[in-house]
Amino acid sequence: FDDLREATRSRIAAQLGVDADEIALVRNTSEANNLVNSGLDLQAGDEVLLWDQNHQTNNVAWDVRAARYGIRVKRISTPENPGSPQELADTFIASLGPRTKVLSLSHVSNVSGVRLPIRSIAEAAKARDIYVHLDGAQTWGAMALDLRDLGVDSYAASAHKWYMGPKEVGLLYIAKRNHDRVWPAIIAPGW
């Protein structure tokens, strides 16, 4: 079983342009989103920016964490009929502030179908040392992805969004540069 799991991680990593040790196999996008949410060190008053079109599992968990630990959640609305990808990016970039620590976005809205220009947004966030988490439930398996090129710190996805894709098959990517920034929620020997 271990050989099959490691072969699967390696194939997924290759598909996404990352290393196998940056991929964790999880049950679904919700679990992966929650692992990032609960694993990041945030202090009361720190700000997390969300897209108001995020999938609910990439919104509600942040609301719960805010209520419990005093972080601030700010939702960003994008133009209904954006004139360009840059207009979408500029909406998020203009909202980044001195207390912003995390930007957690859905790559494609499951409500409107809008795809965010993640690379532009991530570049601006990274210049301010803001952690960028991407919910890719609507994109993994539907489009070619290179997570290094997108510049995100972490990425969550599920296979059940694919045509006849299996349930309980998900992934969490965390860039090596962030392995020490995201604390694991479940600890076992060799963690």
C-alpha positions as CSV (number, residue, x, y, z in Angstrom):
1,F,0.0,0.0,0.0
2,D,2.8,2.4,0.8
3,D,4.3,2.0,-2.7
4,L,1.0,2.7,-4.3
5,R,0.5,5.8,-2.1
6,E,3.9,7.1,-2.9
7,A,3.5,6.5,-6.6
8,T,0.2,8.4,-6.5
9,R,1.8,11.3,-4.7
10,S,4.6,11.4,-7.3
11,R,2.2,11.3,-10.2
12,I,0.0,14.1,-8.7
13,A,3.1,16.2,-8.0
14,A,4.4,15.8,-11.5
15,Q,0.9,16.8,-12.9
16,L,1.1,20.0,-10.7
17,G,4.7,20.8,-11.3
18,V,5.9,20.3,-7.7
19,D,7.8,17.7,-5.7
20,A,6.1,14.7,-4.1
21,D,7.1,15.7,-0.6
22,E,5.1,18.9,-1.1
23,I,1.9,16.8,-1.6
24,A,-0.3,15.3,1.1
25,L,-3.1,13.0,0.2
26,V,-6.3,14.0,2.1
27,R,-10.0,13.2,1.9
28,N,-11.1,16.4,0.1
29,T,-10.7,20.1,-0.4
30,S,-12.5,20.9,2.8
31,E,-10.0,18.9,4.8
32,A,-7.1,20.5,3.1
33,N,-8.5,24.0,3.5
34,N,-9.0,23.3,7.2
35,L,-5.4,22.0,7.7
36,V,-4.0,25.2,6.3
37,N,-6.5,27.3,8.3
38,S,-5.7,25.6,11.6
39,G,-2.0,25.2,10.9
40,L,-1.0,28.8,10.3
41,D,0.3,30.9,13.2
42,L,-2.0,33.9,13.4
43,Q,-2.5,36.4,16.3
44,A,-5.5,38.3,17.4
45,G,-5.9,41.3,15.0
46,D,-4.2,39.6,12.1
47,E,-6.2,39.9,8.9
48,V,-7.3,37.2,6.5
49,L,-8.6,38.3,3.1
50,L,-11.2,36.1,1.4
51,W,-13.1,36.4,-1.9
52,D,-16.8,36.6,-1.3
53,Q,-17.2,34.0,-4.0
54,N,-15.0,31.5,-2.3
55,H,-16.4,28.0,-1.9
56,Q,-18.1,28.0,1.6
57,T,-15.5,25.6,3.1
58,N,-12.9,28.3,2.3
59,N,-15.0,30.9,4.1
60,V,-16.8,29.3,7.1
61,A,-13.6,27.8,8.6
62,W,-12.0,31.2,8.7
63,D,-15.1,32.7,10.3
64,V,-14.9,30.1,13.1
65,R,-11.3,30.7,13.6
66,A,-11.9,34.4,13.8
67,A,-14.6,34.0,16.4
68,R,-12.4,31.7,18.4
69,Y,-9.0,33.5,18.2
70,G,-9.8,37.1,17.3
71,I,-8.4,37.3,13.8
72,R,-10.1,39.6,11.4
73,V,-11.8,38.3,8.3
74,K,-12.3,40.6,5.4
75,R,-14.3,39.6,2.3
76,I,-13.5,41.1,-1.1
77,S,-16.1,41.6,-3.8
78,T,-15.0,41.7,-7.4
79,P,-16.7,43.6,-10.2
80,E,-19.7,41.7,-11.6
81,N,-18.5,42.3,-15.2
82,P,-14.7,42.8,-15.0
83,G,-13.2,44.4,-18.0
84,S,-9.9,42.5,-17.7
85,P,-8.1,40.0,-15.5
86,Q,-6.0,42.9,-14.2
87,E,-9.1,44.6,-12.9
88,L,-9.8,41.4,-10.9
89,A,-6.2,41.3,-9.6
90,D,-6.3,45.0,-8.7
91,T,-9.4,44.6,-6.5
92,F,-7.4,42.2,-4.3
93,I,-4.1,44.0,-4.4
94,A,-5.7,47.3,-3.3
95,S,-7.1,45.5,-0.3
96,L,-3.8,44.2,1.0
97,G,-3.0,46.0,4.2
98,P,-0.3,46.0,7.0
99,R,-2.3,43.5,9.1
100,T,-3.0,41.2,6.2
101,K,-1.3,37.9,6.9
102,V,-3.3,35.4,4.7
103,L,-5.0,35.6,1.3
104,S,-7.3,32.6,0.8
105,L,-9.0,32.4,-2.5
106,S,-10.9,30.0,-4.7
107,H,-9.2,29.7,-8.1
108,V,-12.5,29.5,-10.0
109,S,-15.8,30.6,-8.4
110,N,-18.3,27.8,-8.2
111,V,-21.0,30.5,-8.2
112,S,-20.1,32.7,-11.2
113,G,-17.4,30.7,-13.0
114,V,-14.9,33.6,-12.8
115,R,-11.3,32.5,-12.8
116,L,-9.0,34.7,-10.8
117,P,-5.6,35.8,-12.2
118,I,-3.8,34.1,-9.4
119,R,-0.2,34.7,-10.5
120,S,-0.7,38.5,-10.4
121,I,-2.4,38.4,-7.1
122,A,0.1,36.0,-5.5
123,E,3.1,38.1,-6.7
124,A,1.7,41.2,-5.1
125,A,0.9,39.3,-1.9
126,K,4.3,37.6,-1.8
127,A,6.0,41.1,-2.1
128,R,4.3,41.9,1.3
129,D,5.1,38.5,2.9
130,I,1.4,37.5,2.8
131,Y,0.6,33.7,2.7
132,V,-1.4,32.7,-0.3
133,H,-3.7,29.7,-0.1
134,L,-5.6,28.6,-3.2
135,D,-8.8,26.4,-3.2
136,G,-8.5,24.6,-6.5
137,A,-11.5,22.3,-6.2
138,Q,-12.9,23.7,-9.5
139,T,-9.6,23.5,-11.4
140,W,-7.6,20.4,-10.5
141,G,-8.4,17.9,-13.3
142,A,-10.2,20.6,-15.4
143,M,-7.2,22.6,-16.5
144,A,-3.4,22.3,-16.8
145,L,-1.8,23.6,-13.6
146,D,1.7,24.5,-12.6
147,L,1.6,25.5,-8.9
148,R,5.1,26.9,-8.9
149,D,4.2,29.1,-11.8
150,L,1.1,30.3,-10.0
151,G,3.3,31.3,-7.0
152,V,0.9,30.1,-4.2
153,D,2.0,28.9,-0.8
154,S,-0.6,26.1,-0.6
155,Y,-3.3,24.6,-2.8
156,A,-6.2,22.3,-1.9
157,A,-8.3,20.2,-4.3
158,S,-10.6,17.1,-4.7
159,A,-11.0,14.6,-7.4
160,H,-14.7,14.3,-7.1
161,K,-15.3,17.4,-9.2
162,W,-14.0,15.5,-12.2
163,Y,-16.4,13.7,-14.4
164,M,-17.0,10.4,-12.5
165,G,-14.1,11.3,-10.2
166,P,-13.8,9.4,-7.0
167,K,-15.0,10.9,-3.6
168,E,-12.6,11.0,-0.6
169,V,-9.6,11.6,-2.9
170,G,-8.1,15.0,-2.3
171,L,-4.7,16.8,-2.0
172,L,-3.0,19.4,-0.1
173,Y,0.1,21.1,-1.6
174,I,2.3,23.1,0.7
175,A,5.4,24.6,-0.9
176,K,8.6,23.5,0.8
177,R,9.4,27.0,1.8
178,N,6.3,26.9,4.0
179,H,6.6,23.6,5.6
180,D,7.7,25.2,8.9
181,R,4.8,27.8,8.7
182,V,1.9,25.3,8.7
183,W,1.6,23.2,11.8
184,P,0.2,19.7,11.3
185,A,-3.2,19.0,12.8
186,I,-2.6,15.3,13.3
187,I,0.8,14.1,14.6
188,A,2.3,10.7,14.2
189,P,5.9,9.4,14.4
190,G,8.0,10.9,11.7
191,W,5.8,13.9,11.2
